[in-house]
Amino acid sequence: MNRSVVITGANGFVGRNVGLFLSKNGFRTTGLVRKGRTIHFGKAITTGTLDEPSLVQKIRGSDALLHFIGRGKQTVDSEYDLVNVTLVKNAVALCKKAKIKKIIYISGLGVAKSSTLGYFISKYRAEQELVHSGLDYTIFRASYVIGRDDPLSKNLQQQMKKGQVIIPGSGNYRFQPIFIDDVSRVIIKALEEKKFSNKIIDLVGPQVVSYNAFVKEFLHEKKTKVKKIDFEKAYHDALHNKGPFGVDDLGIMVGDYVGNHKKLASLARMKFTRYQEILKLGSVMT
Ligand SMILES: NC(=O)c1ccc[n+]([C@@H]2O[C@H](COP(=O)([O-])OP(=O)(O)OC[C@H]3O[C@@H](n4cnc5c(N)ncnc54)[C@H](OP(=O)(O)O)[C@@H]3O)[C@@H](O)[C@H]2O)c1
């Protein structure tokens, strides 16, 4: 019988892409979404905070839950503590009630006990909920995930529409983009192979690239102006909720976080896509 997975955040970038990929690859998928949202794979179930008693019997006995709810920007109505921590606690409780033994979670590259960034602190606390849950967990600490309408590409496209792309500060800070389809493949491995159990693994692509270089290749031959702005100005705009970046986006960017691709590659034993190929495929430019 096909294995069954439940996906929270099923209408988000990661959720909708992984859900579709798993559905195409023989998994029975159920997406949990908030009221009014639609999904394009599997069966949809509406939920608010993952703790409605009626939810339990609808997903009872599924093989795994993929928890893809999360926010990288905090507002008065959407605080990290609720979105990134409480909903993980609720996901763990839901798994226990519904007899789901495996949970997969996407944390952030750079998350550590010593984190001082609000987003990372919430992700660290979420990770700890999973580590101490008694469930079989796999936590992936992701760099920027790219492909088909990812948040980074959408942000750059929105800036392009306004006529210029902004680079805060030097732009020399680096990251390690990973293709969403590679993320889906890794997740299938984590669902199938015991060696992913109870591990925290960097989810990073095969190349380290500076923000400058990535933006240049993203724009390719387009004539869009690239404007470097003082970091202080970018931070001021972020604090006033203006401009293309949030406060924590800027923190992650200058954090210059790179991870251990070798460990991921040796666990997954698969070929990873280079980011230039993804950009060439046009799969990020919709
Ligand atoms: N994309 C990346 O490059 C990246 C990198 C590192 C880590 N991650 C992590 O991966 C996960 C998925 O990211 P993503 O890129 O798919 O983000 P996304 O496109 O913004 O999707 C976020 C999902 O979370 C749901 N959500 C947010 N607040 C909620 C709330 N209060 N209650 C219920 N659902 C809520 C959203 O539902 P609504 O539409 O109803 O708001 C949406 O389904 C997140 O935990 C993120 O931190 C992503």
The ligand as an ORCA input file, in Angstrom:
! r2SCAN-3c Opt
* xyz 0 1
  N      11.751     28.922      1.586
  C      12.964     28.902      2.106
  O      13.946     29.237      1.443
  C      13.167     28.447      3.551
  C      14.472     28.467      4.076
  C      14.661     28.040      5.395
  C      13.603     27.587      6.153
  N      12.347     27.580      5.609
  C      11.232     27.090      6.438
  O      10.432     26.182      5.699
  C       9.064     26.315      6.084
  C       8.209     26.581      4.860
  O       8.655     27.780      4.255
  P       7.973     28.357      2.925
  O       9.046     28.969      2.117
  O       7.084     27.348      2.336
  O       7.098     29.534      3.552
  P       5.726     30.158      2.987
  O       5.634     30.025      1.525
  O       5.645     31.504      3.593
  O       4.606     29.215      3.638
  C       4.370     29.269      5.009
  C       3.214     28.376      5.355
  O       2.965     28.511      6.754
  C       1.586     28.810      6.949
  N       1.388     29.666      8.101
  C       2.030     30.810      8.415
  N       1.541     31.338      9.553
  C       0.565     30.481      9.974
  C      -0.303     30.450     11.088
  N      -0.284     31.423     12.028
  N      -1.173     29.427     11.202
  C      -1.204     28.445     10.274
  N      -0.409     28.405      9.191
  C       0.464     29.416      9.046
  C       1.172     29.546      5.688
  O      -0.233     29.472      5.565
  P      -1.112     30.757      5.154
  O      -1.011     30.871      3.656
  O      -2.473     30.382      5.623
  O      -0.546     31.951      5.870
  C       1.913     28.738      4.622
  O       1.200     27.583      4.301
  C       9.025     27.441      7.122
  O       9.083     26.909      8.421
  C      10.305     28.222      6.844
  O      10.780     28.880      7.995
  C      12.100     27.993      4.315
*
